[in-house]
Amino acid sequence: MTDAEIPGLSGVESGAERAAEEAVAAVVRWYEERLAAERDSSAPDPARIAEWKAGHEAALSDRAQLATADPEEAAGITVAYTALLKELKERT
């Protein structure tokens, strides 16, 4: 079975690309969870929603770019998104 046949890997092939996919997916999930909670709150903050929506869209765009990323680019994405997730978690 190739990586492309494994559910959830979006066709990425190398270990570096798989790690990048997982890092970006973790950030996407963080934004989705926070957006849902904020929208469901009794007093949603429009600025926070806009900020998180923009971050979510950027992460989705970066995830789409992984299909053409080489291992070096993927490694950079992994580092950036791992750091971003840590920062997001510390802010909330």
MINUSE-5478 format. One record per residue: z, y, x of N, C-alpha, C in turn. Coordinates in steps of 0.05 Angstrom, whole numbers, plus 5000, padded with zeros to 4 digits. Atoms other than C-alpha are relative to their C-alpha. Example, Ala and Ser with C-alpha at 12.3 -4.5 7.8 and 13.67 -1.06 7.14 Angstrom:
<nodes>
> 5000	4976	5018	5156	4910	5246	5000	5024	5018
> 4999	4976	4984	5143	4979	5273	5014	5022	4985
</nodes>
This chain:
<nodes>
> 5000	4976	5017	5000	5000	5000	5000	5025	5018
> 5001	4975	4984	4981	5068	5028	5019	5021	4987
> 4983	4979	5011	5023	5131	5020	4989	5012	4975
> 5013	4988	5024	4972	5157	4970	5005	4984	4975
> 4995	5017	5023	4988	5098	4925	5029	5000	4991
> 4972	4999	5007	5063	5110	4926	5006	5023	4981
> 4995	4978	5019	5085	5150	4865	5017	5022	5012
> 4984	4977	4992	5110	5220	4880	4993	5011	5027
> 5006	4990	4974	5078	5228	4948	4975	5018	5000
> 5022	4981	5003	5018	5268	4922	4978	4996	5021
> 5022	5005	4982	4971	5235	4971	5005	5008	5029
> 4995	4993	4972	5005	5259	5035	5000	4975	5017
> 5004	5024	4984	4994	5213	5093	5020	4996	5023
> 4983	5004	4977	5039	5225	5153	5030	5004	4993
> 4971	4996	5004	5115	5224	5160	5007	5029	4998
> 4994	4971	5001	5114	5298	5174	4992	5012	4974
> 5009	4990	5026	5074	5311	5111	5018	4991	4978
> 4982	5010	5020	5120	5267	5071	5026	5016	5000
> 4976	4985	4998	5181	5304	5097	4996	5028	4988
> 5006	4974	5011	5148	5370	5079	4999	4999	4970
> 5002	5004	5029	5132	5345	5009	5028	4998	4988
> 4973	5003	5010	5205	5325	4999	5016	5026	5002
> 4985	4975	4997	5232	5391	5026	4991	5021	4979
> 5011	4981	5020	5186	5432	4981	5008	4992	4972
> 4992	5010	5027	5201	5388	4921	5029	5006	4994
> 4971	4994	5004	5276	5399	4931	5003	5029	4992
> 4999	4972	5006	5265	5474	4929	4989	5005	4972
> 5012	4998	5027	5220	5468	4867	5021	4992	4979
> 4980	5009	5019	5274	5428	4832	5023	5020	4998
> 4979	4981	5000	5327	5479	4852	4993	5024	4981
> 5009	4977	5017	5286	5536	4821	4999	4991	4971
> 5003	5009	5028	5271	5495	4758	5027	4998	4987
> 4974	5002	5012	5344	5479	4747	5013	5027	4995
> 4988	4974	5003	5367	5550	4758	4986	5016	4978
> 5015	4986	5021	5312	5579	4714	5008	4990	4973
> 4992	5011	5026	5329	5532	4657	5028	5009	4992
> 4973	4992	5006	5403	5548	4662	5002	5030	4994
> 4999	4971	5005	5391	5623	4666	4987	5007	4973
> 5013	4995	5026	5343	5622	4607	5018	4992	4976
> 4983	5011	5022	5394	5582	4566	5027	5015	4999
> 4975	4986	5000	5452	5628	4584	5002	5020	4977
> 4996	4981	5022	5482	5675	4533	4990	5028	5007
> 5010	4974	4992	5460	5735	4574	4982	4997	5024
> 5018	5004	4978	5399	5718	4616	4994	5026	5016
> 5006	4977	4983	5386	5764	4675	4970	5000	5006
> 5029	4999	4996	5313	5785	4674	4991	5002	5029
> 5007	4997	4972	5313	5805	4747	5003	4974	5015
> 4995	5026	4987	5342	5738	4769	4978	4981	4991
> 5022	5018	5010	5291	5701	4725	4974	5007	5014
> 5025	4992	4987	5234	5741	4755	5000	4992	5030
> 4998	5008	4972	5259	5728	4826	4996	4970	5004
> 5001	5029	4998	5268	5654	4815	4973	4989	4992
> 5026	5008	5008	5202	5648	4779	4979	5004	5022
> 5018	4995	4978	5166	5680	4837	5004	4980	5023
> 4994	5020	4980	5201	5634	4886	4989	4972	4992
> 5010	5025	5010	5183	5574	4843	4970	4999	5003
> 5029	5000	4998	5110	5594	4840	4990	4999	5029
> 5007	5001	4972	5108	5605	4915	5003	4971	5011
> 4995	5027	4991	5138	5536	4927	4978	4981	4989
> 5021	5017	5011	5087	5504	4880	4974	5004	5015
> 5024	4994	4984	5031	5539	4918	5001	4987	5027
> 4997	5012	4974	5058	5515	4984	4997	4969	4998
> 5002	5029	5004	5064	5444	4957	4971	4992	4997
> 5028	5006	5003	4991	5446	4937	4985	5001	5027
> 5013	4998	4974	4972	5467	5008	5006	4977	5018
> 4993	5023	4983	5005	5405	5037	4977	4980	5002
> 5023	5019	4999	4942	5365	5020	4982	5004	5024
> 5018	4994	4978	4906	5400	5077	5016	5006	5026
> 4983	4993	4977	4965	5411	5125	4999	4978	5021
> 4998	5019	4978	4964	5378	5193	5030	4995	5005
> 4972	5007	4995	5028	5346	5220	5017	5024	5011
> 4986	4977	4989	5047	5410	5258	5007	5020	4978
> 4995	4982	5022	5039	5454	5197	5021	4988	4981
> 4981	5013	5018	5077	5403	5155	5028	5002	5011
> 4974	4997	4987	5134	5404	5205	5012	5028	4996
> 4991	4973	5004	5138	5479	5200	5009	5006	4972
> 4993	4997	5029	5139	5476	5124	5027	4986	4995
> 4974	5014	5003	5196	5425	5128	5023	5017	5010
> 4979	4983	4989	5237	5470	5172	5005	5024	4982
> 4997	4976	5017	5224	5531	5129	5013	4994	4973
> 4989	5006	5027	5239	5497	5063	5028	4988	5001
> 4972	5010	4997	5301	5461	5089	5019	5024	5003
> 4984	4976	4997	5328	5529	5111	5002	5016	4974
> 4999	4986	5025	5308	5561	5045	5018	4987	4980
> 4982	5014	5019	5344	5508	5004	5029	5005	5008
> 4973	4995	4991	5406	5517	5046	5009	5029	4992
> 4994	4972	5007	5403	5593	5035	5004	5003	4970
> 4998	4999	5029	5391	5585	4960	5026	4989	4990
> 4975	5012	5008	5450	5539	4953	5025	5016	5008
> 4978	4983	4992	5495	5586	4992	5003	5025	4983
> 4999	4975	5017	5477	5645	4947	5010	4995	4972
> 4991	5006	5027	5496	5609	4884	5026	4985	4999
</nodes>
